[in-house]
Amino acid sequence: MTETGKAIKCPFDFSEGMEFDPSLAAFMERDSIARIRLPYGEGDAWLVTGFDDVRQVTTDNRFSRAGIMGYDYPRLTPEPIVSPESINVIDPPRSSRLRHLASQAFTNRHVERMRQSILGLTDDLLDEMAEQGPPADLVRHLSDRLPQHTICEVLGIAPEDRPRMQEYAHQLLSTGPDSRETAATAKAELREYFGGLVSERRKAPGEDLISALAAAKDGEDALDDQELAVMCLTLMLSGHDTATCQISDISYLLLTRPELMEQLRTRPETLTAVLDELLRYIPFRKGVGIPRVALEDVEMGGVKIRKGDFVHVSYLTANRDPKRFPDPDTIDPNRPPTPHMTFGWGGHRCIAAPLAMAELEVAIGRLVERFPGLRLAVPAEEVRWDTETIRRFPIELPVAW
């Protein structure tokens, strides 16, 4: 982390296991929020790290995500990940309408039905791993394939199209300087693909999530074709990204912290609480995500943010704020339930969080139950980690049992 004028140059490329990025930790020690310079985009941005300040930015209508569109905003990827129509960059009240309609596809009834599908997929994948025998790569057998199969299954994506979806997702999340054209092409291909699927499901609805979203209504209000296509694209990316990383990251922590694995084996009823604490603790991405722009001058964190300034928040540092979480760098499976920011906050909290939690509960629960002797097949320091995208996860996790 080096100083460039008043802004601190931040590549945010730290990817050493589950260690917390020291540059982010340094920002947490400052008395005020800081100006940062990211690898791509024009100009600098403010970085907000404390839980209360992050909560303010994510819920204050003076900070807009929609306002960043049309600008070469500061970011970590060569090509902006989001599309202008994405719910991720739409402000209330329009985003509230979209979220209300989309949430109808994630009711308890729908999620429980999806849970049964996830359970079947998980058991099939673990059957294959057991039949192959140790050592086996848990990433290849479970982490990569379950989220891909799950989100594609619930969206009704044909099996022959699924490898292409995974490749597009990886291309969009790449941080390499030569990946911009590839990422732009991937985004265009995905929009065209989901546009075609939406048209098909309008004519012949099924039991899939796209059909459920297409049928969602609030009076006469419903998602139009473009809104629905972009919603499906966003859900597909989230399904590949979040669950893939978290299954691998959680498994790594369980494999390297025997007391956590033992708790899940002997007290399976604590599974959800343990997962929630691990989700808070895990640095699931590098640096920051999508910024906001100030619509007027705002005083906060000891500085004056001026109208037009870009503002990034760090959910990672908010999850480690000692004012919110006592002894935040310690994994405490018995920590009193306290909402964290891993799925976001406010108007842009992940609408598919119930599905993600169901997926994690099934995947980790069945893994621990079926492989009581599960252990790393290599020393922990030999596990290789992703260095090509904005995500933090082991690219291989050799295990034995």
Number of C-alpha atoms within 10 A of each C-alpha: 13 11 12 12 8 11 17 17 17 19 18 19 19 18 23 17 20 18 11 20 18 12 16 21 14 10 17 19 10 11 9 16 21 19 21 22 23 22 16 18 17 13 14 20 25 21 23 27 29 26 23 15 16 22 19 17 22 21 16 13 14 16 25 24 23 20 18 20 18 8 9 13 22 25 25 27 23 22 24 21 21 17 16 14 16 21 24 19 20 20 17 16 10 10 18 15 15 20 19 14 20 25 14 17 22 20 13 12 11 15 19 15 12 21 19 13 16 26 19 11 21 25 17 14 18 19 14 12 18 16 9 10 12 14 17 19 18 25 23 16 18 25 27 20 20 26 29 22 22 25 26 23 19 18 21 18 18 9 11 8 11 17 12 12 22 19 11 20 22 17 24 25 22 23 23 16 12 10 16 18 13 14 24 17 13 20 22 11 14 21 18 14 15 23 19 13 20 22 14 13 18 14 9 9 16 12 11 17 22 27 23 19 22 22 17 18 15 11 6 5 11 18 19 10 17 15 16 24 26 22 23 24 24 18 18 24 20 19 24 24 22 18 24 22 24 23 23 23 25 21 24 21 17 22 19 15 12 11 11 16 20 14 16 20 17 10 10 14 12 14 18 17 16 22 20 18 22 19 19 25 23 25 26 22 22 22 26 18 17 18 23 26 25 22 17 12 14 14 9 14 17 10 12 11 21 14 14 16 18 25 24 23 25 21 28 27 25 26 25 26 19 14 12 16 19 12 12 17 16 11 17 16 18 10 13 10 10 10 14 21 19 22 17 16 18 14 20 20 15 18 19 17 17 15 23 21 17 18 26 21 19 19 24 21 18 15 18 18 14 14 14 12 10 17 19 21 18 13 9 14 8 11 17 15 17 16 19 15 20 26 24 25 29 23 19 18 27 20 19 16 14
